Amino acid sequence: MINGRFIAIGDVHGCVDELATLIEKLEIKPEDQVIYLGDLVNRGPDSHGVISLARKTATVAIVGNHELRLLKYRQTGSNSALQANDRKTLRQLTSKDWKFIEQMVPYHYVPEIDTVFVHGGFLPLRAWENQPLAITANIQVLTSDGKPAKRKDFPNAPYWADFWPGPPFVVYGHTPRDEIYEKPQSIGIDTGCAGGGKLTAYCLPEKKIVQVPATRAYYPMNHLKSKNQ
Ligand SMILES: [Mn+2]
């Protein structure tokens, strides 16, 4: 028996105003479960503000590759992998924010709807449960020999989701597109808010999309057609 909704929220990337508007629009009820798909930080103006809002609304948050980079720095003290926008975020984060980031999980599976929520995705045609974060937080496309890869390194390679047979149904972010990417057994809901696209939420079981357009492009995203550069 399902009472509330399962509400997935795509990559927020510091877009605090758009997240606040989305939360308002969703009219979240106590029986709803809110699942953040990761990459709450970087690119947009206010990573701290986003985590503050997420802390108040999240049932669970999935770790994204951007949080993984921050966590690695925090754990090792090595700043060799840090990017410029990581440094800006690191200056914003409070100890409460870190506590939230440290509680982010690799994925979240909901048996009632046979659906798994993850940041990047899964390698198709093998068990999904034990795939490492190196894959699940990063995968976008598949190379011709079936390896996980970044879209920008293999711009003509097919998306992993094109080969995902399901079940389970997969709800994911990480790969920004102009529009959601819906397949029979998956949906990608990163619609590039920080690049001037929109912030997307996906509500199950009713399969409803709720979106908020970005106020502006905060960060250039080459693969988005609209409103950036
Ligand atoms: Mn990502």
Boltz pocket constraint, residues with backbone or C-beta under 6 A from the ligand:
constraints:
  - pocket:
      binder: B
      contacts: [[A, 39], [A, 64], [A, 65], [A, 66], [A, 119], [A, 137], [A, 173], [A, 174], [A, 175]]
      max_distance: 6.0
